[in-house]
Amino acid sequence: MNTWDEVDLRRYKPEYLPWLKAFELPKEQEKFTALPTKMLEITKERHPIVILHNNEPVGFFVLHSSDRVKEYTNNRKAMLLTALSINHSKQGRGFANKGMRKIQSFVD
């Protein structure tokens, strides 16, 4: 399945909430990330992002532009990515990979 053109990144909007509430992760994955509904806080330095496939949310992550970034790099343009998850029913289809490949053009 070619998912490249159908995968897109968007800033979180309340219209995505029903999908994000339906996200499920196996217990063994929950120790590495957080469910999207726990990470929706939006601030000047915290940017929730939704990974869409055919306009349906399939994944989620948060980009941080806060001082936390300085723990990892001196690059003033860098952002920290946290809480990456793909809904369990959508895993294994390359959505995370395709979404991560689109980050640079998304933030430019």
C-alpha positions in Angstrom: 0.0 0.0 0.0 1.4 3.4 -0.9 0.5 5.7 2.0 3.0 8.6 1.2 0.6 11.0 -0.4 -2.3 10.2 2.0 -0.2 11.0 5.1 -0.2 14.5 6.4 0.7 16.4 9.6 -1.7 19.0 11.1 -1.7 21.0 14.3 -4.3 19.6 16.8 -7.8 20.9 16.5 -10.8 20.0 18.6 -12.4 18.2 15.7 -9.8 15.5 16.0 -10.7 14.7 19.6 -13.2 11.9 19.0 -10.5 9.9 17.1 -7.8 10.7 19.6 -10.1 9.5 22.5 -10.5 6.2 20.6 -6.7 5.6 20.5 -5.6 2.3 22.0 -2.1 1.2 22.8 -1.0 -2.2 24.2 0.2 -2.1 27.8 3.8 -2.8 26.7 3.8 0.4 24.5 2.3 2.7 27.2 5.6 2.8 29.1 7.3 4.4 26.1 4.7 7.1 25.2 1.4 8.6 26.4 -2.1 8.5 25.0 -2.9 11.6 22.9 -5.7 12.7 25.2 -3.1 13.1 28.0 -0.9 15.4 25.9 -3.3 17.9 24.3 -2.2 21.0 26.3 -1.3 23.8 23.8 1.1 26.6 24.8 3.4 28.9 23.1 6.2 26.3 23.5 4.1 23.1 23.2 2.5 22.0 19.9 0.4 18.9 19.7 0.5 17.5 16.1 -1.8 14.9 14.5 -0.7 12.4 11.8 -3.5 12.0 9.3 -4.2 9.3 6.8 -6.9 10.2 4.3 -7.9 13.0 6.8 -8.4 10.5 9.6 -6.1 10.8 12.7 -3.9 7.7 13.0 -1.0 9.1 15.0 0.0 11.9 17.3 3.1 13.6 18.8 4.1 16.8 20.5 6.7 19.3 19.4 8.4 21.4 22.1 10.2 24.6 21.6 10.8 25.2 25.3 14.1 25.2 27.3 13.8 21.3 27.4 15.3 21.4 23.9 18.6 22.8 25.3 19.1 19.6 27.2 19.8 17.9 23.8 21.2 20.5 21.5 22.5 24.1 21.2 20.7 24.5 17.9 18.3 27.4 18.5 16.0 26.2 15.7 15.7 22.7 17.1 12.5 21.3 18.5 12.0 18.3 20.8 9.5 15.6 19.7 7.7 13.6 22.5 4.7 11.3 22.9 4.8 9.8 19.4 2.1 7.2 19.1 0.2 5.4 16.3 -3.2 4.0 17.2 -2.8 0.3 17.7 -5.3 -0.6 15.0 -3.3 1.5 12.5 0.2 0.3 13.4 2.5 -1.6 10.9 1.4 0.5 7.9 4.3 3.0 7.8 2.3 6.0 9.1 4.9 6.9 11.8 7.7 6.7 9.2 5.9 8.7 6.6 4.8 11.3 9.2 8.4 11.7 10.5 9.7 12.2 7.0 7.3 15.1 6.6 8.3 17.0 9.8 11.0 19.2 8.2 8.6 20.6 5.5 5.9 20.9 8.2 8.0 23.1 10.5 9.7 25.2 7.8 
